[in-house]
């Protein structure tokens, strides 16, 4: 099989990155709506929580870096394909050179994006595992390795001569270390997050009730979204592409850049659609309980997060994740109790299960 040329890799990366960047823009707007507009009703009076500030700041920082990287890629593509198009092998020579300032800027932004994404996924892991420090000890070490090796890699790449490339020393050991540490962080965090989601789903199925129903597709989608598996898979593909010394790594990096933002925004949008950022009602998951009486037309849902604002005055990422375990435990107790007594709509509200609509 013929190797992929740099021109082919850059053009493919530009097209795919632009496509997924459009998807990311839509999700970013939705996520900011839930964070600022929908969730800001009560925070206008009580003050914005530190968790919401952290989540919103991370969202804005990712948007700024992803947008800047996309603009630089477009400028570099126009320069290579149009500005150097009239020269013999001009585009090929341009994209094969790594000592250009735009290439260094793109790589620096990629390192920043990976660092922000890794920090966010580690924070989620820490919250979901109830702030147990041993769960984040390993990813913290690999995250520090990503930051150090990434900074040295960007510096070394800036000093490359025209006859050197980043598949060989002095860049090769540092970028290999950066990619390996980042991938290890993602795999570790996504694995433990997936385990938590799977365990929660298994506990719900053990209730052995006919009231609870959930499709395999919805369960898989929940795992993929809440454990950021999309970004983890893309990070793994980039690492494999680099170690094979293939220019396809540039196409993979082009796809991975918007995927970082997509994975982050999907989590926020999922919580937002379930009402986690509203002050008037708890959030509801996509797992529904069908009505048990013909006279009652309301659909009932198992809450993913309960309203914590009555106690804290604000909703944050830590409140959302912590409330999940409390809500699920109450749901299980209610479902098991239904074996011994008849259905009562009033009992639903007493067990943190709210009807979506009133008859």
C-alpha positions in Angstrom: 0.0 0.0 0.0 1.4 3.4 -1.0 2.1 5.8 1.8 -0.2 8.8 2.3 1.3 12.0 1.0 1.4 15.1 3.2 -0.8 17.0 0.7 -3.5 14.2 0.8 -3.4 14.1 4.6 -3.7 17.8 5.1 -6.5 18.1 2.5 -8.4 15.2 4.1 -7.8 16.6 7.6 -9.1 20.1 6.5 -12.3 18.7 5.0 -13.1 16.4 8.0 -12.1 19.0 10.6 -14.4 21.6 9.0 -17.2 19.2 8.9 -17.0 18.3 12.6 -16.2 21.9 13.5 -19.7 22.7 12.3 -21.2 20.0 14.5 -19.1 21.4 17.4 -20.4 24.9 16.9 -24.0 23.8 17.3 -23.2 21.8 20.4 -21.2 24.7 21.9 -24.1 27.1 21.5 -26.4 24.6 23.1 -24.0 23.9 26.0 -23.5 27.6 26.7 -27.3 28.1 26.7 -27.7 25.5 29.4 -24.7 26.8 31.4 -25.4 30.6 31.2 -29.1 31.2 30.3 -31.0 28.2 31.6 -28.9 27.7 34.7 -28.4 31.3 35.4 -32.0 32.0 36.8 -31.2 31.3 40.4 -27.5 32.1 40.2 -28.5 35.7 39.5 -29.6 35.9 43.1 -27.3 33.3 44.9 -24.1 33.8 42.9 -22.5 31.5 40.5 -20.9 28.4 42.0 -17.2 27.6 41.5 -18.1 24.4 39.7 -20.2 26.2 37.1 -17.4 28.8 36.6 -14.9 25.9 36.1 -17.2 24.2 33.5 -18.0 27.4 31.7 -14.4 28.5 31.6 -13.2 25.2 30.2 -15.9 25.3 27.6 -14.9 28.8 26.5 -11.2 28.0 26.5 -11.7 24.9 24.4 -13.8 26.9 21.9 -11.1 29.6 21.6 -8.3 27.1 21.0 -10.3 24.9 18.7 -11.4 27.9 16.6 -7.9 29.4 16.5 -6.5 26.0 15.4 -9.1 25.7 12.7 -8.3 29.2 11.4 -4.6 28.5 11.2 -5.2 25.2 9.4 -7.2 27.0 6.8 -4.6 29.7 6.4 -1.9 27.1 6.0 -3.9 25.1 3.5 -4.5 28.2 1.3 -0.8 29.0 1.5 0.2 25.5 0.5 -2.3 24.7 -2.2 -2.8 28.2 -3.7 0.3 30.3 -2.8 2.7 27.5 -3.6 0.5 25.8 -6.3 2.4 27.4 -9.2 5.8 26.0 -8.1 7.1 22.6 -9.0 6.1 20.3 -6.2 5.3 23.4 -4.2 2.4 22.1 -2.1 4.3 18.8 -1.4 7.4 20.6 -0.2 5.4 23.1 1.8 3.5 20.5 3.8 6.5 18.3 4.2 8.3 21.1 6.0 7.8 21.3 9.8 9.9 24.4 10.7 7.1 26.8 9.6 5.7 29.0 12.4 2.1 28.0 11.6 2.9 24.3 12.2 4.4 25.1 15.6 1.3 27.2 16.5 -1.0 24.3 15.5 1.0 21.8 17.5 1.0 24.2 20.5 -2.7 24.6 20.4 -3.2 20.8 20.1 -1.2 20.4 23.3 -3.3 23.0 25.1 -6.5 21.4 23.9 -5.3 17.9 25.0 -4.3 19.3 28.4 -7.6 21.0 29.0 -9.6 17.9 27.9 -7.5 15.6 30.1 -8.0 17.9 33.1 -11.7 17.9 32.6 -12.0 14.2 32.3 -9.9 13.7 35.4 -12.1 16.1 37.3 -15.2 14.2 36.3 -13.6 11.0 37.3 -12.7 12.4 40.8 -16.3 13.6 41.2 -18.0 10.4 40.0 -15.8 8.3 42.3 -16.9 10.5 45.3 -13.6 12.5 45.5 -11.4 9.5 46.2 -7.9 10.7 45.5 -6.5 7.3 44.7 -8.6 7.1 41.6 -6.9 10.1 40.0 -3.3 9.5 41.2 -2.3 7.7 38.0 -3.9 10.1 35.6 -2.4 13.1 37.4 1.1 11.7 36.8 0.4 11.0 33.2 -1.2 14.4 32.8 2.0 16.1 34.1 4.0 13.9 31.7 1.8 15.2 28.9 2.3 18.8 29.8 6.1 18.5 30.2 6.7 16.4 27.1 4.3 18.5 25.1 6.1 21.8 26.0 9.5 20.3 25.1 8.1 18.9 21.9 6.7 22.3 20.8 10.1 23.9 21.6 12.0 21.2 19.7 9.7 21.5 16.7 10.3 25.2 16.5 14.0 24.6 16.3 13.8 22.0 13.5 15.9 22.5 10.4 14.5 22.1 6.9 16.0 18.6 6.5 14.5 17.3 9.8 10.9 16.1 10.6 9.0 15.3 13.7 9.1 11.5 13.1 12.8 11.5 14.0 14.9 12.9 16.9 15.1 15.4 18.5 11.2 15.6 18.3 10.4 11.9 18.2 10.9 10.9 21.8 9.1 13.9 23.2 6.0 13.7 20.9 5.9 9.9 21.5 5.9 10.6 25.3 3.2 13.2 25.0 0.9 11.1 22.9 1.5 8.0 25.1 0.8 9.9 28.4 -2.3 11.6 26.9 -3.7 8.3 25.6 -3.0 6.5 28.9 -4.9 9.3 30.8 -7.9 9.0 28.5 -8.1 5.2 28.5 -7.8 5.1 32.3 -10.4 7.7 33.0 -12.8 6.5 30.3 -12.5 3.0 31.6 -13.4 3.9 35.2 -16.2 6.2 34.1 -17.6 3.4 31.9 -17.4 1.0 34.8 -19.4 3.4 37.0 -22.1 3.8 34.3 -22.3 0.1 33.6 -22.6 -0.7 37.4 -25.5 1.8 37.7 -27.3 0.3 34.8 -26.8 -3.2 36.1 -28.2 -2.2 39.5 -31.3 -0.9 37.8 -31.8 -4.1 35.8 -31.4 -6.1 39.0 -34.6 -4.5 40.3 -36.4 -7.1 38.2 -39.4 -4.8 37.5 -41.5 -4.6 34.4 -41.9 -0.8 35.0 -38.3 0.0 34.0 -37.3 -0.3 30.3 -34.2 0.8 28.5 -32.9 -0.1 25.1 -29.4 -1.4 24.5 -28.8 1.6 22.2 -29.6 4.1 24.9 -27.4 2.4 27.4 -24.5 2.3 24.9 -25.0 6.0 24.0 -25.0 6.9 27.7 -21.6 5.1 28.2 -20.1 6.7 25.1 -21.2 10.3 26.0 -20.5 10.3 29.8 -17.1 8.5 29.6 -15.9 10.6 26.6 -15.1 7.5 24.6 -15.1 9.4 21.3 -12.1 11.5 22.3 -10.4 8.5 23.8 -10.7 6.5 20.6 -9.5 9.4 18.5 -6.5 9.9 20.8 -5.6 6.2 20.5 -5.8 6.4 16.7 -3.5 9.4 16.6 -0.9 7.6 18.7 -1.0 4.5 16.5 -0.7 6.7 13.3 2.3 8.5 14.7 4.2 5.3 15.7 3.7 3.9 12.2 5.4 7.1 10.8 2.3 7.8 8.6 1.3 11.3 7.5 -2.2 10.2 8.2 -1.5 11.5 11.7 -2.3 15.0 10.4 -5.7 13.9 9.2 -6.4 12.2 12.5 -5.3 15.3 14.4 -7.6 17.4 12.3 -10.6 15.2 13.3 -9.5 15.0 16.9 -9.5 18.7 17.4 -13.3 19.3 17.1 -13.9 15.9 18.7 -12.4 17.2 21.9 -15.0 19.9 22.1 -17.8 17.6 20.8 -17.2 15.1 23.6 -17.1 17.9 26.3 -20.3 19.6 25.0 -22.2 16.4 24.7 -21.9 15.8 28.4 -23.1 19.4 29.2 -26.0 19.1 26.7 -27.0 15.7 28.0 -27.3 17.1 31.6 -28.9 20.3 30.3 -31.6 18.5 28.3 -32.4 16.4 31.4 -32.9 19.7 33.4 -29.8 19.5 35.6 -29.2 23.2 35.3 -32.7 24.3 36.0 -33.8 25.5 39.5 -37.4 24.5 39.3 -37.3 20.8 38.8 -34.9 17.9 38.9 -33.2 16.4 35.8 -34.6 13.3 34.2 -32.8 10.6 32.3 -33.9 8.9 29.1 -35.0 5.8 31.0 -38.8 5.9 31.2 -41.4 4.1 33.3 -44.6 3.6 31.3 -47.9 4.4 32.9 -49.6 1.6 34.9 -53.2 2.9 34.9 -55.2 3.7 31.8 -56.7 6.8 33.5 -53.2 8.2 34.0 -51.6 9.3 30.8 -48.4 10.6 32.3 -45.1 9.1 31.4 -42.8 8.7 34.4 -39.0 8.9 34.2 -36.1 7.9 36.5 -34.3 11.1 37.6 -30.6 11.2 36.6 -30.0 14.1 39.0 -32.0 15.7 41.8 -32.2 19.3 42.6 -29.4 20.2 45.0 -29.9 24.0 44.8 -32.2 24.1 47.8 -29.3 23.2 50.0 -26.3 24.8 48.2 -28.0 27.6 46.3 -26.3 26.7 43.0 -25.9 23.7 40.7 -22.4 22.6 39.8 -20.7 19.6 38.2 -19.9 18.1 41.6 -23.6 18.4 42.7 -24.8 16.9 39.5 -22.5 13.8 39.8 -23.0 13.3 43.5 -26.8 13.6 43.2 -26.8 10.9 40.6 -25.9 8.2 43.1 -28.5 9.4 45.7 -31.2 9.5 43.1 -30.5 6.0 41.7 -30.5 4.5 45.2 -33.9 6.0 45.9 -35.2 4.8 42.6 -34.1 1.2 43.3 -35.8 1.3 46.7 -39.0 2.4 45.1 -38.9 -0.2 42.4 -38.4 -3.0 44.8 -41.2 -1.8 47.0 -43.6 -2.0 44.1 -43.5 -5.8 44.3 -45.5 -5.7 47.6 -47.9 -2.8 47.0 -50.0 -1.4 44.2 -49.0 1.6 42.0 -49.5 5.0 43.6 -48.8 8.2 41.7 -48.3 10.0 45.0 -45.6 7.5 46.0 -43.6 8.5 42.9 -43.0 12.0 44.2 -42.0 10.7 47.6 -39.3 8.6 46.0 -37.8 11.3 43.8 -39.6 10.2 40.7 -41.5 13.0 39.1 -44.1 12.7 36.3 -43.2 14.5 33.1 -46.8 15.8 32.7 -49.9 15.9 34.7 -53.2 14.3 33.5 
